[in-house]
Amino acid sequence: MKKTFKVTHPKIKKDRLIEAVRHDVKKYIKRERNKKLPDGVDFWDFDCKYGNTEEEAKEIHLSEINKYIDQAQQQQLDSFYLEILAKPGHRMKKTTSND
């Protein structure tokens, strides 16, 4: 998903548009996680970017998306760019320390 979300509308309140953005993001992530995993892959990982525009976008962690959407709402932005791309992920084995 590479999308510039517009959070202004003449008839719809900004809070409802922000809720719709959150819903779209959650729905996209759920849809991607439900896809069949390729062989040798443990889980779906995500590369995420956020910015006021596509050119200003910087990398963020998946868990920070809601924080940045809240930040856009507090700054009264008219639009913001959000990019979420699924990629194969591999779990790292935990190392055990012998103390």
C-alpha positions as CSV (number, residue, x, y, z in Angstrom):
1,M,0.0,0.0,0.0
2,K,1.5,3.3,-1.1
3,K,-1.1,6.0,-0.5
4,T,-1.5,9.7,0.2
5,F,-4.5,9.9,2.6
6,K,-6.5,13.1,2.4
7,V,-8.1,13.9,5.7
8,T,-10.3,16.9,4.6
9,H,-13.7,16.6,3.2
10,P,-16.5,19.2,3.0
11,K,-19.1,16.9,4.6
12,I,-17.2,14.4,6.6
13,K,-15.6,15.3,9.9
14,K,-11.8,15.0,10.2
15,D,-12.1,12.5,13.1
16,R,-14.2,10.1,11.0
17,L,-11.7,10.3,8.2
18,I,-8.8,9.5,10.6
19,E,-10.8,6.5,11.8
20,A,-11.3,5.4,8.2
21,V,-7.5,5.6,7.6
22,R,-6.8,3.4,10.6
23,H,-9.4,0.9,9.5
24,D,-7.9,0.8,6.0
25,V,-4.4,0.2,7.4
26,K,-5.6,-2.5,9.8
27,K,-7.6,-4.2,7.0
28,Y,-4.5,-4.1,4.7
29,I,-2.2,-5.6,7.3
30,K,-4.6,-8.3,8.1
31,R,-5.1,-9.2,4.5
32,E,-1.4,-9.4,3.9
33,R,-0.7,-11.5,7.0
34,N,-3.4,-14.0,5.8
35,K,-1.6,-14.7,2.5
36,K,0.1,-18.0,2.1
37,L,3.8,-17.9,3.2
38,P,6.4,-18.9,0.7
39,D,8.6,-21.9,1.6
40,G,11.3,-21.1,4.2
41,V,9.6,-18.0,5.5
42,D,8.4,-17.7,9.1
43,F,6.1,-14.7,8.9
44,W,5.2,-11.6,7.0
45,D,7.2,-8.5,7.9
46,F,6.5,-5.0,6.8
47,D,8.5,-2.0,5.6
48,C,6.7,1.2,6.5
49,K,7.3,4.8,5.7
50,Y,5.4,7.9,6.8
51,G,5.7,11.6,5.8
52,N,3.7,14.7,5.0
53,T,4.5,14.0,1.3
54,E,5.9,11.0,-0.5
55,E,9.3,12.8,-0.9
56,E,9.5,13.5,2.9
57,A,8.6,10.0,3.9
58,K,11.0,8.3,6.4
59,E,11.1,4.7,7.6
60,I,9.1,3.8,10.7
61,H,8.2,0.6,12.5
62,L,4.9,-1.1,12.0
63,S,3.9,-0.5,15.6
64,E,4.4,3.3,15.3
65,I,1.8,3.8,12.5
66,N,-1.0,4.8,14.9
67,K,1.3,7.2,16.7
68,Y,2.1,9.0,13.4
69,I,-1.6,9.0,12.4
70,D,-2.4,10.6,15.8
71,Q,0.4,13.1,15.1
72,A,-1.1,14.0,11.7
73,Q,-4.4,14.6,13.4
74,Q,-2.9,16.8,16.1
75,Q,-1.0,18.9,13.5
76,Q,-4.3,19.3,11.5
77,L,-2.6,18.1,8.3
78,D,-4.8,18.1,5.2
79,S,-3.0,14.9,3.9
80,F,-0.2,12.6,4.7
81,Y,1.7,9.8,2.9
82,L,1.8,6.2,4.3
83,E,3.6,3.3,2.7
84,I,3.3,-0.3,3.9
85,L,5.0,-3.1,2.0
86,A,4.9,-6.8,3.0
87,K,8.1,-8.8,2.8
88,P,9.1,-12.3,4.0
89,G,10.5,-12.4,7.5
90,H,12.7,-14.9,9.2
91,R,12.8,-15.5,12.9
92,M,16.2,-15.2,14.6
93,K,17.1,-17.8,17.2
94,K,17.6,-16.5,20.6
95,T,21.1,-17.0,21.9
96,T,21.4,-18.5,25.4
97,S,24.0,-17.1,27.7
98,N,25.6,-19.4,30.3
99,D,26.2,-17.2,33.3
